[in-house]
Amino acid sequence: MAGMKGVVTGFSGVATSAFALYNAYDRVQDMTVSVDRILSQLKDQERDLMRKIILEMVDKGHVGLCHPFATDTTFAAQMRYLLDVGMIRRESRGIYRITEKGEQYLEIMY
């Protein structure tokens, strides 16, 4: 009987340890999801800030090739986005103007 009690106690300990390990894994997964969500929100905020800066540059007539806050590809992608959604318009090569929609966006961003 003592041998059977030891086996049952051993299985119980293994089951308790397995459950504790699963709970720890589940908490790590929850934290990973939380960190991913935070990183996504930071990326969205960074993108919104970049769009705001570009709109302010366009509004002041200072759009040029020198933009230390973004790579050329990122800057071009954001300019394309602002053009596509109608926040800026291209008047001629290298000349852009902010639209009413862009001005409204800037008001919201302040």
C-alpha positions as CSV (number, residue, x, y, z in Angstrom):
1,M,0.0,0.0,0.0
2,A,2.8,2.4,0.8
3,G,4.3,1.8,-2.7
4,M,0.9,2.7,-4.3
5,K,0.6,5.8,-2.2
6,G,4.1,6.9,-3.3
7,V,3.2,6.4,-7.0
8,V,-0.1,8.3,-6.6
9,T,1.8,11.1,-4.7
10,G,4.4,11.2,-7.4
11,F,1.8,11.4,-10.2
12,S,0.0,14.2,-8.3
13,G,3.3,16.1,-8.0
14,V,4.0,15.7,-11.7
15,A,0.5,16.9,-12.5
16,T,0.8,19.9,-10.2
17,S,4.2,20.8,-11.8
18,A,2.8,20.4,-15.3
19,F,-0.1,22.6,-14.5
20,A,2.2,25.2,-13.0
21,L,4.4,25.1,-16.0
22,Y,1.4,25.5,-18.3
23,N,0.2,28.5,-16.3
24,A,3.7,30.1,-16.6
25,Y,3.7,29.4,-20.4
26,D,0.2,31.0,-20.7
27,R,1.4,34.1,-18.8
28,V,4.4,34.4,-21.0
29,Q,2.1,34.1,-24.1
30,D,-0.2,36.8,-22.6
31,M,2.8,39.1,-22.0
32,T,4.1,38.5,-25.6
33,V,0.7,39.5,-26.9
34,S,0.8,42.6,-24.7
35,V,4.3,43.6,-25.8
36,D,3.3,43.0,-29.5
37,R,0.3,45.3,-29.0
38,I,2.4,48.0,-27.4
39,L,5.0,47.8,-30.2
40,S,2.2,48.1,-32.7
41,Q,0.7,51.1,-31.0
42,L,4.2,52.7,-30.9
43,K,4.6,52.1,-34.6
44,D,1.2,53.7,-35.3
45,Q,2.2,56.7,-33.2
46,E,5.5,57.0,-35.0
47,R,3.7,56.8,-38.4
48,D,1.2,59.4,-37.3
49,L,3.9,61.7,-36.1
50,M,5.8,61.4,-39.4
51,R,2.7,62.2,-41.3
52,K,2.1,65.3,-39.1
53,I,5.7,66.4,-39.7
54,I,5.4,66.0,-43.5
55,L,2.1,67.9,-43.5
56,E,3.7,70.7,-41.6
57,M,6.6,70.8,-44.0
58,V,4.2,70.9,-47.0
59,D,2.1,73.6,-45.3
60,K,5.3,75.7,-44.9
61,G,6.6,74.9,-48.3
62,H,9.6,73.0,-47.0
63,V,9.3,69.6,-48.6
64,G,12.8,68.6,-49.9
65,L,15.1,65.7,-50.1
66,C,16.7,66.3,-46.7
67,H,14.6,64.6,-44.0
68,P,16.7,63.1,-41.2
69,F,13.7,61.7,-39.4
70,A,13.0,58.9,-42.0
71,T,14.6,56.9,-44.7
72,D,14.0,57.9,-48.4
73,T,11.7,54.9,-48.8
74,T,9.7,55.6,-45.7
75,F,9.4,59.3,-46.6
76,A,8.3,58.5,-50.1
77,A,5.7,56.0,-48.9
78,Q,4.2,58.5,-46.5
79,M,4.1,61.2,-49.2
80,R,2.4,58.7,-51.5
81,Y,-0.1,57.9,-48.7
82,L,-0.9,61.6,-48.0
83,L,-1.4,62.1,-51.8
84,D,-3.6,59.0,-52.1
85,V,-5.9,60.0,-49.3
86,G,-6.1,63.6,-50.4
87,M,-4.3,65.3,-47.6
88,I,-1.8,66.9,-50.0
89,R,-1.9,67.6,-53.7
90,R,1.0,67.9,-56.2
91,E,1.0,71.1,-58.1
92,S,4.1,70.5,-60.1
93,R,7.3,68.6,-59.8
94,G,8.5,69.0,-56.2
95,I,5.7,71.4,-55.3
96,Y,3.0,70.2,-53.0
97,R,0.2,71.9,-51.2
98,I,-1.8,70.8,-48.2
99,T,-5.5,70.3,-48.7
100,E,-8.4,71.2,-46.5
101,K,-8.4,67.5,-45.4
102,G,-4.7,67.7,-44.5
103,E,-5.4,70.9,-42.5
104,Q,-8.2,69.2,-40.6
105,Y,-5.8,66.3,-39.8
106,L,-3.2,68.7,-38.5
107,E,-5.9,70.3,-36.2
108,I,-6.8,66.9,-34.8
109,M,-3.1,66.0,-34.2
110,Y,-2.5,69.1,-32.1
